[in-house]
C-alpha cells in the first residue's frame, strides 16, 4: 500500500564525516513512526517543478524504538541537486515532505541461514537498522557478516558503534575493509572479503559433493558494486534467489 505524504521536522543534524550528515526527523502527526528495518523513505524536495525530479529516497538508518523520530544518513554529491539542498538549505526546525516507510529490502522473520550484509558508503544505513533491531529484540540468528567497504578509516560510518555491537552480539561479525589506506583491518574491496568467508564455509552433502552452506546475501550501495557482487556470488554456487538488492543512484 502506498503511504501518504507527511510532514517531518528536522530536530537534529550532525556531520558524521566531511561528506556525510545525519538527519533526525520527527513526525509530529504521529505518536509512533512504524517501519521495518531495511525500509526507506522518499523525500519531496523543492528543487524542480516536476514531482519525479524532486523525489529522493533514503534508507532509514535508525531502528524501531516506539518513537516518532527516525534517522537518515546522507552523502553529499557535488552535482546532486537533492543533497546540495539538504546540506545547504536544511537547518534544525525545517520541515520536509516525505512518504514512507516503504520497501521489501528486509530480513526474513526467521534467521535460519547465515546472512551476508555487503555495502559501501551510506549503504550501511539499512544494515545498521537491522543489527540494532536484532539486538533490541534479542532475535536468535545464525552468523551474520557485515562487510563494509570504504576508502579510508575516516569514511567508516558508525565505526565505534558497530565495533561495540560486535562485542555484544556473539553471532555478529563486523568486517570493514579499506580500499585506499593501510590499517590494522582488512584492505581491498568487499568482494575478496565475502568470497574468503564463503569458501571457508563449504560443506559436503550425503554424496560427498562439496556445496556452499545455505546463506542469504543483502547488497546495498552503488550499482557497479552490486553488479559485480551478483556475478561473484553466483560463481560461489548461490542462485539469484539468495541475493537481495538495494541500489543507490
N, C-alpha and C positions, 0 to 999 in steps of 0.2 A: 504494500500500500504506500502510495506517495505521501510523504509527510508534508504538513503545511509549512508555509513560511512563517518564521518567528523573529522576534527582535531579541538580540543578545547584547549585553552591556559589557564592555571591557572593564574588568575590575583590577587587573594587574598585568604588567608587562615585565619581562626580564630577558636580557640578552644572554643566550647560552654560549654562543661563540660570536666572533665578529660578524659572521654571516647568517646566524640563525637567532630567532627570537621566539620566546614562549609567550603565548597569549592565553590568559584566563578569561573565560566568557561566562557570564551569569545570564540565566534565562528568567527574568523577573516574573513572567506569567505562569511559571511552573514552580511547584514546591520541590519537585524532583525531576531531573532530566535523565530519562532512561535510555540506555543503549547497551549493545553487546560489544565487548572488546573486539577490536578489529574493524568496526564500522567507521564511517566518515560523515562529515557534514559538508554542505555546499554553501559557500558564501555568495551573496549577490552584492557585488561591489560597484560603486558609482563611477565606472571607468569607460563605459561605452553605452550607446543608445540601444543596441540590440541585446536582449537578455542573455542569449547564449555566448555573447562576447564578454559578459560581466561575471559569469559564474566561475568560481574556483573551488575545487573540492580538496579537503584535507582530512587525513585520518586523525581520529581522536587519540591524543597521547596519554590522557588520564584514564582512570578506570571507574566503574560504577561505585559510588560511595554514598548513595541516597541523598545527594545534594542536587542543587540546580546549577552547578558550575562544572564546566569541562575545560580541558586544556588542549591547545594546538601548539605544535612547534613547526615553524615555517622558515624555509631558507630563502634569502633574498637573491633573486635573479636580476642581473644587471639590466637586462632589457625586458623584464617582466612587468607589465602594467599593473597586474594584481599585487605582486609583492612590493613593488615600489609604493603603491598606495598604502598598503598595510604598514610599511616601515616608516613612511614619511608623513602620513596624514592621521593615522590612528593613534590616539592617546587614551590614557585611563579616563573613563567616563563616556567615551564614544560608544555609539550603538552600531551594530552591524545586523543586516538582514541575513538569515540563514535558514536552511532546510535540512532536516535530518533528525536523528541519525538513520543512515541507510547502509546497505551493503551486505554481502554474504561472505566476506573475507573473514570468517570466524572459525574458531576451533570447534570440533565435534563435542557433543555433550559428554562422551566417554573417551578419555585419552588412553586408549588401549594399544597404541603403537608409538614407536619413537617418533619425535617431531623435530624437524629442522626448520628454524626460523632464519631466513637468509635475507640480508638487507644491506643497503648502503645509504648514507646520509640520513635525511629525515624519514626514510623508510623504516627507521627504528620505532616510530610512533605507535603503530598498532601492536607491535610486539611488546613494547613496554607495558601497554594496557593489559595485554593478555597475561603476562607474567605476574604483574601486581595483583590482578584478579585471582589468579591461581593461588597466590599466597594468602590473600584476604579470605577466600572461600575455603582454603585448605583442601583444594582439589587434588585427588590422587592421580598420578600420571606415570607413564614410562619416562625414560630420559628425554630431556628437551635440550637441544643445542641451538643457541642463538649466535649466529655467525654474522658479525657486523663489520663491514668494510669501510674504512676512512683513509684519507690521505695521511694525516698526522694525528698524533695523540690529542692535540688541542681540538681536533674536529670530532672527537668521540663524544657524542651526546649522551648525557645521563651516565657517564662512566662510573663515578663513585657509587651511585645508586644501584647500578647493575652488578657491580662487584660485591656490594653488600648483599644483594638478593642471592647471588651465587653461594654465599656463605650460609644463608638462612634456609635455602631450599636444596635438599640433597640431590634431587633429580635434575636441577637446572645447571646447565653449563654455558657460561658466558665466554665467547671466544672472539674478541676483537682482533682485527688484522689491519696493518697499515701498509699502504702501497708506496709511500714516499718518505718513509722515515724508519730508521733502525731503532728498536727499543727492546724492552725485556720480553715482549709478547710476540705473537705471530706477525710475519711480514708477507707482503704479496696480496693477491686478490682473494676474494671469498671462495672462489671455485676450488682452489687447491685445498683449502681447509675442510670443506664438507666432503670432498672426494676422499681425503685421507681417512676421515671418520667412517664413512660408508664402507670403504674397503676393509676396514678393521672389523666390521660387523657381519661379514659374510658367514653364512652357516650352511650346513649340509642337510638335505632332506632325507627321507627314508630310503631313497635310491642312491644316496651318495653324491648327488649333484649339488654343487655349490651355488647357493642362492643368496641374494641380499635379504637381510631381516626386514620385515614389514615396517614401513615408515611413511610419514606424510611430510611434504615439503611446502612451506609457505614462503613465497618470494615477494619482496616489496622494494621497489626502487625504480631506477631508470630502465627504459626498455632494453637497452643494449645488454645490461647485466642480466636481465630476466631471460632474454632470448638465448644467451649463451648458457645460462644455468639449465634451462629446459633441455637443451641438447645433451649437456653433460650428465644430468640426472637420468635421462633416458638411456644413455650409454652405460650407466651403472646397473641397469637392469630393472628400473622402475618405469611403470607405464604412466601415461599422462593423467590418469585419474588420481594419482597420488600427488599431483602438483597443483597448487592453488596460487593465484596471481593477484597482485595489486600493482598496477603500472602507474608511474608518475610521469607527467609530461607527455 
